[in-house]
Amino acid sequence: MMARKEDHHHHLRALAARAVTDSLRAAAPRDATAAERAARFEDCVRSLEAEKAKMEVFRRELPISVHLVADVIEWLKEELAQHRRAAPAPAPELFAPVAAAAPAAAKRKAAPEGGAIKAEADANDKRSWMSSAQLWSCGSHADSTATANGGAAAAKPARKVSDAFMPLSGLPTLARSSDDPDLTLSSPAIDAACPAAPSATSSAVTDGGAAAQRQLRPQQHHQQQAQQRKARRSGNVTKSVAKPHERNLFLQSLSEEEQNPSSSNDRNNAKKSVEDKDLVESLENEVKFWSDYSKVQYHPQSLCELYGSWTDFDRFDNYGTAREVVSEWSQMEELNERLRFFVEECDHIQGIQFIVDDSGGFSSVAAQYLESIADDYTNTPVLLYCVRDPISHGSSRNQRETIIRSLHDAVSFSKLSSFCNLMVPMGLPSLSYLSPLLSIKDEKCFHSSAICAATIHSLSVPFRLQHVGPASDSAHSSGNLDIGELVHVLSDQGRQNMVTALDVAMPAPSLTDRKGLRTIQRSLCSLTPEISDENEDPYAVESMVFHGALGSGGQRASISQVKDFVCSALEGRETKPKFSHLSVSPCPLPVPLPFPSIFSSSIGQHGEILSNDLPEGTRSKGSLDVVSIPMAARLRSSNAIVPFIERRSASLQKLGMSRGTLGSQVLRDWGFGKEEVEDMGEHLAKMLRPFYPEMDLSSDSD
């Protein structure tokens, strides 16, 4: 017969009590030694903790079950500690049925030891288990403790008790030892409304007549609990529902096209032009998140929610705030499974491109994820892009924020560089002065993200080019590279430096234009912050990508024309790099509709440079005016990156490794011990040694 709804919590607690009883009896038999009991207790605890770890994934669906299992584990640990202290009474005795009465005990002793009679007696004991003890009811009861002292009983003041076992009338005196754990099974809601269980000093010891007057019948007990639950539900309840983000005009148009694809093809061109202008205006003024302009249909395995990260995004701004986000084994395993799904779809893995915003807490998440990737895919090269937007370079309000920001940069750089093969920092404090051919607003992440995305797209062009033989020269592409070969070119030659600077020309100049800013060498602008302006390093190693170049008459230049143009530009440099690789493709960078309006009025429809003498204040151009642009991007491993590494190494040495400083306390709050901080400092010093050979000589002499 189904239990009543109001008795739900009571039945759960009774089932948990029976489960604990069976577990303790199985784990600690009467004839076992103390060592055997402790060993079996440990096995039970480990098994339950393993089950609890599996249930944590469904905590939202099974909150009560997780709570009950946690209680059982806690009780078992207390029993384990009690056995290790060699308590005089064995743990299973706590759950053994209380003897009904002296006459009943005498009858059981006098009973024959035959199998049938003994089995009947055991069955009677089991049936009378629940009649020998009952739960205290939630409420206030007069409690008296009788102590025998020469036949006299002394009464103690009344106490409030709840959720404890109590003998019925007519049973012998029962007192709980001070070493016995509290085995009450109560949910948080019940605990909040009921007083705590009685301690050993307030345990009830009573005769039959006094106990019978204080006890409540089970039905009365259930009714009282139902009334308390009803009282709790009848309070004032406030429901808060966050308003969902509304779709902007661009996303609404995508949804309409998906529902009515034929109508979008039959539109009038003039009407479509007006609508597109409205879409562009909507994108420029209403974009707040990356999903506001993304029209890609993502695979269900592509997006992963970080559990436990519901917080103000402004506070998710340093390495320590997110270090525990993926510390749970289940969270990291889910991330690994999603990556493994796509890896298994590949015939061959040439490498992994990893993009992370390392200005805040996601650098900590990325470091832990990269460490897992390095363990699972040992021989797979990882190319890491550390991207920041201009807003993240905001000024600190006080000295503490300055110290936290400096330590975050040092720790993030040290951890991320430890688990990748090539690292590309990108993100200037301001992009508004990047090029006179661009009109970028720093306060709009929509603009800065377009620059980063276009540059990464250009750098990855060699990974998608067709493989050709070493002696052949395709008319459609040249300079194919995979990620592993790029890592070898930049980090395994010259100074063997794994941190590279990134330069971009957007749009790239025409091959017929060799004046002023329009030459390829002067058009390249750095996107890596805190680097040296010196561009002359005889040990430098470079890899350049040039695609969609324009020749005479605005036509696409051939592969050979682009190679001759770049080689002549290299010959004109005073100091040539030690090694330079060139990849060429005739395909330009497309400018689709969601692309922001960041081009100046001097840019033509196909990215050609019209004139630089246009008056200021003219309207910037976007996807409606520019169809495609030529692009040039360059990765260079040179001594220009030294200031970037030195600043982070000095910050960690000065702020984090000195005793008694605010920085050392910040690192401890982030969970870093002294040895781990010293390891990070040694790692950063090791990254500077390729640029200072004397550092190796001094370390060898020591």
C-alpha positions as CSV (number, residue, x, y, z in Angstrom):
1,M,0.0,0.0,0.0
2,M,1.4,3.3,-1.0
3,A,2.5,5.7,1.7
4,R,0.8,9.0,2.1
5,K,2.4,12.0,0.5
6,E,3.0,13.7,3.9
7,D,4.9,10.6,5.1
8,H,7.4,10.8,2.3
9,H,10.3,12.1,4.3
10,H,9.6,9.8,7.2
11,H,9.7,6.7,5.0
12,L,13.0,7.9,3.3
13,R,14.5,8.2,6.7
14,A,13.3,4.8,7.8
15,L,14.7,3.2,4.6
16,A,18.1,4.9,5.2
17,A,18.1,3.6,8.8
18,R,17.5,0.1,7.6
19,A,20.3,0.5,5.0
20,V,22.7,1.7,7.6
21,T,21.7,-1.2,9.9
22,D,22.3,-3.8,7.2
23,S,25.6,-2.2,6.2
24,L,27.0,-2.1,9.7
25,R,25.9,-5.6,10.5
26,A,27.6,-6.9,7.3
27,A,30.7,-4.8,7.9
28,A,31.3,-5.6,11.5
29,P,30.2,-9.1,12.6
30,R,30.4,-9.9,16.3
31,D,33.2,-12.4,16.0
32,A,35.4,-10.0,13.9
33,T,38.5,-8.4,15.4
34,A,38.9,-4.7,15.6
35,A,41.3,-4.6,12.7
36,E,38.8,-6.6,10.5
37,R,36.0,-4.3,11.4
38,A,38.0,-1.2,10.6
39,A,39.0,-2.7,7.2
40,R,35.5,-3.6,6.3
41,F,34.3,-0.1,7.4
42,E,36.8,1.4,5.0
43,D,35.6,-0.8,2.1
44,C,32.0,0.3,2.8
45,V,33.0,4.0,2.9
46,R,35.0,3.7,-0.4
47,S,32.1,2.0,-2.1
48,L,29.6,4.6,-1.0
49,E,31.9,7.4,-2.0
50,A,32.3,6.0,-5.5
51,E,28.5,5.8,-5.8
52,K,28.1,9.3,-4.5
53,A,30.6,10.6,-7.1
54,K,28.4,9.1,-9.8
55,M,25.3,10.6,-8.3
56,E,26.8,14.1,-8.2
57,V,26.2,14.4,-12.0
58,F,22.5,14.1,-11.2
59,R,22.5,16.3,-8.1
60,R,19.7,18.5,-9.5
61,E,17.5,15.5,-10.2
62,L,18.4,13.5,-7.0
63,P,19.0,16.0,-4.3
64,I,17.4,13.9,-1.5
65,S,19.3,10.7,-2.5
66,V,22.6,12.5,-2.6
67,H,21.9,14.0,0.8
68,L,21.0,10.6,2.4
69,V,24.1,8.9,0.9
70,A,26.3,11.7,2.2
71,D,24.8,11.2,5.7
72,V,25.4,7.4,5.5
73,I,29.1,8.0,4.5
74,E,29.5,10.5,7.4
75,W,28.1,8.0,9.9
76,L,30.2,5.2,8.6
77,K,33.3,7.4,9.0
78,E,32.4,8.1,12.6
79,E,32.0,4.4,13.3
80,L,35.3,3.8,11.7
81,A,37.0,6.4,13.9
82,Q,35.3,4.8,17.0
83,H,36.6,1.4,16.1
84,R,40.1,2.8,15.7
85,R,39.9,4.2,19.2
86,A,39.0,0.7,20.4
87,A,35.6,1.6,21.8
88,P,34.3,-0.8,24.4
89,A,31.0,-1.5,22.7
90,P,30.9,-2.8,19.1
91,A,29.1,-0.6,16.5
92,P,26.5,-3.1,15.4
93,E,25.2,-3.1,19.0
94,L,23.8,0.4,18.4
95,F,21.4,-1.0,15.8
96,A,20.6,-4.4,17.5
97,P,17.0,-4.8,18.6
98,V,16.4,-3.9,22.2
99,A,15.4,-6.8,24.3
100,A,11.6,-6.8,24.9
101,A,11.7,-7.7,28.5
102,A,13.4,-9.9,31.0
103,P,10.7,-12.7,30.8
104,A,11.1,-12.7,27.0
105,A,14.8,-13.0,27.3
106,A,14.4,-15.9,29.8
107,K,12.0,-17.7,27.4
108,R,14.6,-17.3,24.6
109,K,17.3,-18.8,26.8
110,A,15.1,-21.7,27.8
111,A,14.1,-22.4,24.2
112,P,15.7,-25.5,22.6
113,E,18.4,-25.1,20.0
114,G,16.6,-26.9,17.3
115,G,16.7,-25.4,13.8
116,A,12.9,-24.9,13.3
117,I,12.4,-23.4,16.8
118,K,15.4,-21.1,16.5
119,A,14.3,-19.8,13.1
120,E,10.9,-19.1,14.5
121,A,12.4,-17.1,17.4
122,D,14.6,-15.1,15.0
123,A,11.6,-14.3,12.9
124,N,9.7,-13.1,15.9
125,D,12.6,-10.9,16.8
126,K,12.7,-9.3,13.4
127,R,8.9,-8.7,13.4
128,S,9.1,-7.1,16.8
129,W,12.1,-4.8,15.8
130,M,10.0,-1.8,15.0
131,S,7.8,-2.4,18.1
132,S,10.8,-2.3,20.4
133,A,11.8,1.3,19.4
134,Q,10.2,4.4,18.0
135,L,11.3,7.8,16.8
136,W,11.0,10.8,19.1
137,S,8.4,13.2,17.7
138,C,9.4,16.8,16.8
139,G,8.5,18.9,19.7
140,S,9.1,19.5,23.4
141,H,8.8,16.6,25.8
142,A,9.5,16.4,29.5
143,D,12.6,14.3,29.9
144,S,13.8,12.7,33.1
145,T,16.9,10.7,33.6
146,A,16.8,8.2,36.3
147,T,20.1,7.2,37.9
148,A,20.4,4.5,40.5
149,N,22.2,5.6,43.6
150,G,21.4,3.4,46.6
151,G,17.9,2.8,45.2
152,A,17.1,6.5,44.9
153,A,16.3,8.3,41.6
154,A,17.2,12.0,41.0
155,A,15.1,14.0,38.5
156,K,16.8,16.3,36.0
157,P,15.3,19.4,34.3
158,A,13.2,18.9,31.2
159,R,14.9,19.2,27.8
160,K,13.8,19.4,24.2
161,V,14.6,16.3,22.2
162,S,13.9,15.1,18.7
163,D,14.7,12.4,16.2
164,A,16.2,9.9,18.6
165,F,15.5,6.3,19.5
166,M,13.4,5.8,22.7
167,P,12.4,2.5,24.5
168,L,8.8,1.7,25.0
169,S,7.1,1.1,28.3
170,G,8.0,-2.0,30.1
171,L,11.5,-2.3,28.7
172,P,14.6,-2.3,30.8
173,T,16.6,0.8,31.3
174,L,18.5,2.0,28.2
175,A,21.2,4.8,28.1
176,R,23.3,5.8,25.2
177,S,27.1,5.9,25.6
178,S,28.9,9.2,25.2
179,D,31.0,7.6,22.5
180,D,28.0,6.6,20.4
181,P,27.5,8.7,17.2
182,D,24.3,10.5,16.5
183,L,22.4,8.3,14.0
184,T,19.4,10.5,13.3
185,L,18.2,10.5,9.7
186,S,16.8,13.9,9.1
187,S,16.6,16.1,6.0
188,P,17.8,19.7,6.1
189,A,14.2,20.9,6.1
190,I,13.3,18.8,9.1
191,D,16.5,19.8,10.9
192,A,15.6,23.4,10.5
193,A,12.3,23.1,12.2
194,C,13.2,20.6,14.9
195,P,15.6,20.9,17.8
196,A,18.8,18.9,17.8
197,A,19.0,15.3,18.8
198,P,19.7,14.7,22.5
199,S,23.2,14.3,23.6
200,A,24.4,11.5,25.9
201,T,23.7,13.7,29.0
202,S,20.0,14.1,27.9
203,S,19.3,10.5,26.8
204,A,16.1,9.2,28.2
205,V,16.2,6.6,31.0
206,T,12.8,5.9,32.3
207,D,10.5,3.3,33.8
208,G,7.6,1.9,32.0
209,G,4.9,4.1,33.5
210,A,6.6,7.4,32.9
211,A,7.6,6.5,29.3
212,A,4.1,5.5,28.4
213,Q,2.8,8.9,29.4
214,R,5.3,10.8,27.2
215,Q,5.2,8.8,24.0
216,L,3.2,9.8,20.9
217,R,1.5,7.3,18.7
218,P,3.0,6.8,15.2
219,Q,-0.2,8.3,13.7
220,Q,0.0,11.4,15.9
221,H,3.7,11.7,15.1
222,H,2.9,11.7,11.3
223,Q,0.1,14.2,11.8
224,Q,2.4,16.6,13.7
225,Q,5.0,16.4,10.9
226,A,2.4,17.0,8.3
227,Q,1.2,20.2,10.1
228,Q,4.8,21.4,10.4
229,R,5.4,20.9,6.6
230,K,2.1,22.7,5.9
231,A,3.2,25.6,8.1
232,R,6.5,25.9,6.2
233,R,4.8,25.9,2.8
234,S,2.2,28.5,3.9
235,G,4.9,31.3,4.2
236,N,5.5,34.1,1.8
237,V,7.2,32.8,-1.4
238,T,8.8,35.1,-3.9
239,K,9.5,33.7,-7.4
240,S,12.2,35.4,-9.5
241,V,12.5,34.6,-13.2
242,A,15.2,36.2,-15.3
243,K,13.9,37.6,-18.6
244,P,15.4,35.7,-21.6
245,H,17.6,37.7,-23.9
246,E,15.6,38.9,-26.9
247,R,16.9,38.0,-30.4
248,N,18.2,40.9,-32.3
249,L,17.0,41.7,-35.9
250,F,19.8,39.7,-37.4
251,L,19.0,36.5,-35.6
252,Q,15.3,37.0,-36.2
253,S,16.0,37.2,-40.0
254,L,18.0,34.0,-39.8
255,S,15.1,32.2,-38.1
256,E,12.7,33.5,-40.7
257,E,14.9,32.3,-43.6
258,E,15.1,28.8,-42.0
259,Q,11.4,28.6,-41.7
260,N,10.6,30.1,-45.2
261,P,13.7,29.5,-47.4
262,S,11.7,30.2,-50.6
263,S,10.5,33.6,-49.5
264,S,14.1,34.8,-49.0
265,N,15.0,34.0,-52.6
266,D,12.0,35.8,-54.1
267,R,12.6,39.1,-52.3
268,N,12.9,42.3,-54.3
269,N,16.5,43.5,-54.4
270,A,15.7,47.0,-53.4
271,K,13.7,45.8,-50.4
272,K,16.5,43.4,-49.5
273,S,19.0,46.2,-49.5
274,V,16.9,48.2,-47.1
275,E,16.6,45.2,-44.8
276,D,20.3,44.5,-44.9
277,K,21.0,48.1,-43.8
278,D,18.7,47.6,-40.8
279,L,20.5,44.3,-40.0
280,V,23.9,46.0,-40.1
281,E,22.6,48.8,-37.8
282,S,21.2,46.2,-35.5
283,L,24.6,44.4,-35.3
284,E,26.5,47.6,-34.7
285,N,24.3,48.8,-31.8
286,E,22.8,45.6,-30.2
287,V,25.6,43.0,-30.1
288,K,26.5,42.1,-26.5
289,F,27.5,38.4,-26.8
290,W,29.2,36.3,-29.4
291,S,25.9,34.4,-30.0
292,D,24.3,37.7,-31.2
293,Y,26.1,37.6,-34.5
294,S,27.0,33.9,-34.9
295,K,25.0,32.1,-37.7
296,V,26.9,28.8,-37.4
297,Q,24.9,25.8,-36.4
298,Y,27.0,24.2,-33.6
299,H,27.2,20.5,-33.0
300,P,25.6,19.4,-29.7
301,Q,29.0,18.3,-28.5
302,S,30.6,21.7,-29.2
303,L,29.2,23.6,-26.3
304,C,29.7,22.7,-22.7
305,E,28.4,24.4,-19.6
306,L,30.7,24.8,-16.6
307,Y,28.8,23.7,-13.6
308,G,29.1,25.8,-10.5
309,S,30.3,28.9,-12.4
310,W,27.1,31.0,-11.9
311,T,28.6,34.2,-10.8
312,D,29.0,37.8,-11.8
313,F,31.1,37.8,-14.9
314,D,33.0,40.9,-13.7
315,R,34.2,38.9,-10.7
316,F,35.4,36.0,-12.9
317,D,38.5,38.1,-13.6
318,N,41.5,36.4,-12.2
319,Y,43.2,33.0,-12.1
320,G,42.1,32.1,-8.6
321,T,38.3,32.7,-9.1
322,A,37.9,29.7,-11.4
323,R,40.6,27.3,-10.2
324,E,37.9,25.0,-8.6
325,V,35.4,25.2,-11.5
326,V,36.7,22.0,-13.2
327,S,38.4,20.5,-10.2
328,E,35.6,17.9,-10.1
329,W,36.6,14.7,-11.9
330,S,33.2,14.4,-13.6
331,Q,33.5,18.0,-15.1
332,M,36.9,17.3,-16.6
333,E,35.9,13.9,-17.9
334,E,32.9,15.5,-19.7
335,L,35.2,18.0,-21.4
336,N,37.6,15.1,-22.4
337,E,34.7,13.1,-23.8
338,R,33.5,15.9,-26.0
339,L,37.0,16.4,-27.4
340,R,37.4,12.6,-27.9
341,F,34.2,12.6,-29.9
342,F,35.7,14.9,-32.6
343,V,39.1,13.3,-32.5
344,E,37.7,9.9,-33.3
345,E,36.1,11.4,-36.4
346,C,39.5,12.4,-37.8
347,D,41.6,10.2,-40.0
348,H,44.7,12.0,-38.9
349,I,45.3,14.7,-36.3
350,Q,47.8,17.2,-37.4
351,G,47.4,19.3,-34.2
352,I,45.1,21.2,-32.0
353,Q,44.4,24.9,-32.2
354,F,43.4,26.2,-28.8
355,I,41.9,29.7,-28.4
356,V,41.4,31.2,-24.9
357,D,40.6,34.6,-23.4
358,D,43.4,34.6,-20.7
359,S,42.4,37.9,-19.2
360,G,40.2,36.3,-16.5
361,G,39.1,33.1,-14.9
362,F,39.0,31.1,-18.2
363,S,42.8,31.0,-18.2
364,S,42.6,28.7,-15.1
365,V,40.0,26.5,-16.8
366,A,42.1,26.4,-20.0
367,A,45.3,25.4,-18.1
368,Q,43.6,22.4,-16.4
369,Y,42.1,21.4,-19.8
370,L,45.4,21.7,-21.6
371,E,47.1,19.6,-18.9
372,S,44.5,16.9,-19.5
373,I,45.0,17.1,-23.3
374,A,48.8,16.9,-22.9
375,D,48.3,13.6,-20.9
376,D,45.8,12.1,-23.3
377,Y,47.4,13.2,-26.6
378,T,51.1,13.2,-25.9
379,N,52.5,13.5,-29.4
380,T,49.9,15.9,-30.7
381,P,51.2,19.5,-31.1
382,V,49.1,22.2,-29.5
383,L,49.0,25.8,-31.0
384,L,47.7,28.2,-28.3
385,Y,46.2,31.6,-29.1
386,C,45.9,33.8,-25.9
387,V,43.4,36.5,-27.0
388,R,42.4,39.6,-25.1
389,D,40.1,42.5,-26.0
390,P,40.9,46.1,-25.3
391,I,38.3,46.3,-22.5
392,S,40.3,43.8,-20.4
393,H,43.3,46.2,-20.2
394,G,41.3,48.7,-18.1
395,S,43.2,50.5,-15.4
396,S,43.1,49.2,-11.8
397,R,41.3,51.1,-9.1
398,N,43.7,50.5,-6.2
399,Q,47.1,48.8,-5.4
400,R,45.5,45.5,-4.6
401,E,43.9,45.2,-8.0
402,T,47.2,46.1,-9.6
403,I,49.0,43.4,-7.7
404,I,46.3,40.8,-8.5
405,R,46.3,41.8,-12.2
406,S,50.1,41.5,-12.4
407,L,50.1,38.1,-10.6
408,H,47.3,36.9,-12.8
409,D,49.3,37.7,-16.0
410,A,52.4,35.9,-14.6
411,V,50.6,32.8,-13.3
412,S,48.4,32.5,-16.4
413,F,51.4,32.8,-18.8
414,S,53.4,30.3,-16.8
415,K,50.7,27.7,-16.6
416,L,49.4,28.0,-20.1
417,S,52.9,27.9,-21.7
418,S,53.7,24.7,-19.8
419,F,51.1,22.7,-21.7
420,C,51.4,23.9,-25.3
421,N,54.1,23.7,-28.0
422,L,53.7,27.2,-29.5
423,M,52.1,30.2,-27.9
424,V,50.8,33.3,-29.7
425,P,49.7,36.3,-27.4
426,M,47.4,38.7,-29.1
427,G,45.4,41.7,-27.9
428,L,46.5,45.3,-27.7
429,P,45.3,47.8,-25.1
430,S,43.8,49.8,-28.1
431,L,43.0,48.8,-31.6
432,S,41.7,52.2,-32.7
433,Y,45.2,53.1,-33.9
434,L,46.1,49.8,-35.5
435,S,45.9,51.0,-39.1
436,P,44.6,54.1,-40.8
437,L,42.7,51.8,-43.1
438,L,40.5,50.5,-40.3
439,S,37.9,52.3,-38.1
440,I,37.8,50.2,-34.8
441,K,36.0,51.2,-31.6
442,D,37.7,49.7,-28.6
443,E,34.5,49.7,-26.5
444,K,32.9,47.2,-28.9
445,C,34.0,43.6,-28.5
446,F,32.2,43.0,-31.8
447,H,35.0,45.0,-33.6
448,S,38.0,43.5,-31.8
449,S,36.7,40.0,-32.1
450,A,36.5,40.5,-35.9
451,I,40.2,41.4,-36.1
452,C,41.3,38.4,-34.0
453,A,39.1,36.0,-36.0
454,A,40.3,37.3,-39.4
455,T,43.9,37.0,-38.3
456,I,43.6,33.4,-36.9
457,H,41.8,32.5,-40.1
458,S,44.7,33.8,-42.2
459,L,47.3,32.0,-40.0
460,S,45.4,28.7,-40.5
461,V,45.4,28.9,-44.3
462,P,48.6,26.8,-44.7
463,F,46.9,24.0,-42.7
464,R,44.2,23.7,-45.3
465,L,46.3,23.9,-48.4
466,Q,46.7,20.9,-50.6
467,H,49.7,18.7,-50.1
468,V,52.2,18.9,-53.0
469,G,55.6,17.4,-53.6
470,P,58.8,19.2,-52.6
471,A,59.8,19.8,-56.2
472,S,56.3,20.7,-57.5
473,D,54.7,24.2,-57.5
474,S,51.0,24.3,-57.6
475,A,49.3,27.1,-59.5
476,H,46.7,27.4,-56.8
477,S,48.7,27.4,-53.6
478,S,52.2,27.3,-52.2
479,G,53.9,26.7,-48.8
480,N,51.6,24.1,-47.3
481,L,52.3,23.4,-43.6
482,D,50.6,21.5,-40.9
483,I,50.6,22.5,-37.2
484,G,53.4,20.2,-36.3
485,E,55.6,21.6,-39.1
486,L,54.8,25.2,-38.1
487,V,55.8,24.4,-34.5
488,H,59.0,22.9,-35.7
489,V,59.9,25.9,-37.9
490,L,59.3,28.5,-35.2
491,S,60.2,26.9,-31.9
492,D,62.9,24.3,-32.8
493,Q,65.2,26.6,-34.8
494,G,67.2,29.7,-34.0
495,R,66.8,30.4,-30.3
496,Q,64.2,27.6,-29.8
497,N,61.7,30.1,-28.4
498,M,58.1,28.9,-28.1
499,V,56.5,32.4,-27.7
500,T,55.9,34.3,-31.0
501,A,54.8,37.7,-31.9
502,L,51.9,38.2,-34.4
503,D,51.7,40.9,-37.1
504,V,48.9,41.5,-39.5
505,A,48.1,43.6,-42.6
506,M,44.4,44.0,-43.0
507,P,43.9,44.6,-45.8
508,A,47.2,43.7,-47.4
509,P,48.6,46.2,-50.0
510,S,48.4,45.7,-53.7
511,L,51.6,44.2,-55.4
512,T,51.8,47.2,-57.6
513,D,51.8,49.7,-54.7
514,R,55.3,50.2,-53.2
515,K,55.0,53.6,-51.6
516,G,54.6,54.7,-48.0
517,L,52.4,52.5,-45.7
518,R,51.3,50.3,-48.6
519,T,54.5,48.2,-48.8
520,I,54.1,44.8,-47.2
521,Q,56.8,45.3,-44.6
522,R,55.4,48.6,-43.3
523,S,51.8,47.4,-43.6
524,L,52.3,44.7,-41.0
525,C,51.1,45.9,-37.6
526,S,51.7,43.9,-34.4
527,L,48.8,42.5,-32.4
528,T,51.1,41.2,-29.6
529,P,51.3,43.6,-26.6
530,E,54.4,44.6,-24.6
531,I,56.9,43.8,-27.3
532,S,60.0,45.6,-28.5
533,D,59.8,47.9,-31.5
534,E,63.1,46.6,-32.8
535,N,62.6,44.5,-35.9
536,E,66.2,43.5,-36.6
537,D,67.3,40.2,-35.1
538,P,69.7,38.0,-37.1
539,Y,68.4,34.9,-35.2
540,A,64.7,35.6,-36.0
541,V,62.5,32.9,-37.6
542,E,59.4,33.9,-39.5
543,S,56.4,32.3,-41.1
544,M,54.2,34.5,-43.4
545,V,50.8,33.9,-45.0
546,F,49.7,36.0,-47.9
547,H,46.3,35.2,-49.5
548,G,44.0,37.0,-51.9
549,A,46.7,39.5,-53.1
550,L,45.7,42.0,-55.7
551,G,47.9,42.7,-58.8
552,S,47.6,45.3,-61.5
553,G,44.1,46.4,-62.5
554,G,42.6,45.0,-59.3
555,Q,43.0,41.4,-60.5
556,R,44.1,38.6,-58.3
557,A,47.9,38.1,-58.4
558,S,49.4,34.8,-59.3
559,I,51.4,32.7,-56.9
560,S,54.7,33.5,-58.5
561,Q,54.0,37.2,-58.5
562,V,53.3,37.1,-54.7
563,K,56.5,35.1,-54.0
564,D,58.6,37.6,-56.0
565,F,57.0,40.5,-54.3
566,V,57.7,39.1,-50.8
567,C,61.2,38.1,-51.6
568,S,62.1,41.5,-53.0
569,A,60.7,43.0,-49.7
570,L,63.0,40.7,-47.7
571,E,66.0,41.7,-49.7
572,G,65.4,45.3,-48.9
573,R,65.7,44.7,-45.1
574,E,68.9,45.7,-43.4
575,T,68.9,42.6,-41.2
576,K,67.4,39.5,-42.7
577,P,65.9,36.7,-40.6
578,K,67.7,33.5,-40.2
579,F,64.8,31.6,-41.8
580,S,61.6,32.7,-43.4
581,H,58.7,30.6,-44.7
582,L,56.0,31.8,-47.1
583,S,52.5,30.4,-47.7
584,V,50.5,31.8,-50.6
585,S,46.9,31.3,-51.6
586,P,44.8,33.3,-54.2
587,C,41.6,33.1,-52.0
588,P,40.9,36.4,-50.2
589,L,39.2,36.8,-46.8
590,P,35.4,36.8,-47.3
591,V,33.4,39.5,-45.5
592,P,30.0,38.1,-44.7
593,L,27.0,40.0,-43.4
594,P,27.7,39.7,-39.7
595,F,31.1,41.2,-40.2
596,P,31.2,44.6,-38.4
597,S,31.7,47.9,-40.3
598,I,35.4,48.5,-39.5
599,F,36.8,49.5,-42.9
600,S,37.5,53.1,-43.7
601,S,36.1,54.8,-46.7
602,S,39.3,54.3,-48.6
603,I,38.7,50.6,-49.0
604,G,37.1,49.3,-52.2
605,Q,34.7,46.5,-52.8
606,H,37.4,43.9,-53.1
607,G,39.8,45.3,-50.6
608,E,41.8,47.6,-52.9
609,I,43.1,50.8,-51.4
610,L,41.5,53.7,-53.1
611,S,42.9,56.8,-51.4
612,N,44.1,57.9,-48.0
613,D,43.2,61.6,-48.5
614,L,39.5,61.2,-47.7
615,P,38.1,63.7,-45.1
616,E,37.6,62.5,-41.5
617,G,34.2,61.7,-40.3
618,T,33.2,59.7,-43.4
619,R,31.0,56.6,-42.9
620,S,32.9,53.4,-42.2
621,K,32.2,50.4,-44.5
622,G,31.1,46.9,-43.7
623,S,29.8,43.8,-45.4
624,L,27.4,45.7,-47.6
625,D,30.2,47.7,-49.2
626,V,33.2,45.3,-49.0
627,V,32.9,41.8,-50.4
628,S,36.4,40.5,-49.6
629,I,39.9,41.7,-48.7
630,P,43.5,40.5,-49.2
631,M,45.2,39.5,-46.0
632,A,48.8,39.0,-44.8
633,A,49.8,37.6,-41.4
634,R,53.2,36.8,-39.9
635,L,54.4,34.8,-36.9
636,R,58.0,35.7,-35.8
637,S,60.1,34.2,-33.1
638,S,62.6,36.9,-32.2
639,N,64.0,39.0,-29.3
640,A,61.0,41.3,-29.8
641,I,59.1,39.1,-27.4
642,V,61.6,39.5,-24.5
643,P,59.9,42.4,-22.7
644,F,56.6,40.4,-22.7
645,I,58.3,37.5,-20.9
646,E,60.5,39.6,-18.6
647,R,57.6,41.6,-17.2
648,R,55.7,38.5,-16.1
649,S,58.9,36.9,-14.7
650,A,59.7,40.0,-12.7
651,S,56.1,40.3,-11.4
652,L,56.2,36.8,-10.0
653,Q,59.6,37.2,-8.5
654,K,58.8,40.6,-6.9
655,L,55.2,40.2,-5.8
656,G,54.7,36.5,-5.3
657,M,57.9,35.1,-4.0
658,S,58.7,37.6,-1.3
659,R,57.7,36.7,2.2
660,G,55.0,38.8,4.0
661,T,53.9,40.6,0.9
662,L,50.3,41.0,-0.3
663,G,51.1,39.1,-3.5
664,S,52.3,36.0,-1.6
665,Q,49.0,36.0,0.4
666,V,47.0,36.3,-2.9
667,L,48.8,33.3,-4.3
668,R,48.1,31.3,-1.2
669,D,44.4,32.2,-1.5
670,W,44.5,30.9,-5.0
671,G,45.8,27.6,-3.7
672,F,49.5,27.8,-4.7
673,G,52.1,26.6,-2.2
674,K,55.6,27.8,-1.9
675,E,57.1,25.0,-4.0
676,E,54.6,25.5,-6.8
677,V,55.3,29.2,-7.0
678,E,59.0,28.5,-7.2
679,D,58.4,26.1,-10.0
680,M,56.5,28.7,-11.9
681,G,59.4,31.2,-11.4
682,E,61.9,28.7,-12.6
683,H,59.8,28.0,-15.7
684,L,59.6,31.7,-16.6
685,A,63.4,32.1,-16.1
686,K,64.0,29.1,-18.4
687,M,62.0,30.8,-21.1
688,L,64.3,33.8,-21.0
689,R,67.5,31.7,-21.3
690,P,67.4,31.4,-25.1
691,F,67.8,35.1,-25.3
692,Y,70.5,35.4,-22.7
693,P,73.1,32.6,-23.1
694,E,75.1,34.0,-20.1
695,M,72.2,32.7,-17.9
696,D,73.1,29.1,-18.8
697,L,76.8,29.8,-18.1
698,S,76.1,31.2,-14.7
699,S,73.8,28.3,-13.8
700,D,76.4,25.7,-14.9
701,S,79.1,27.4,-12.8
702,D,76.8,27.3,-9.8
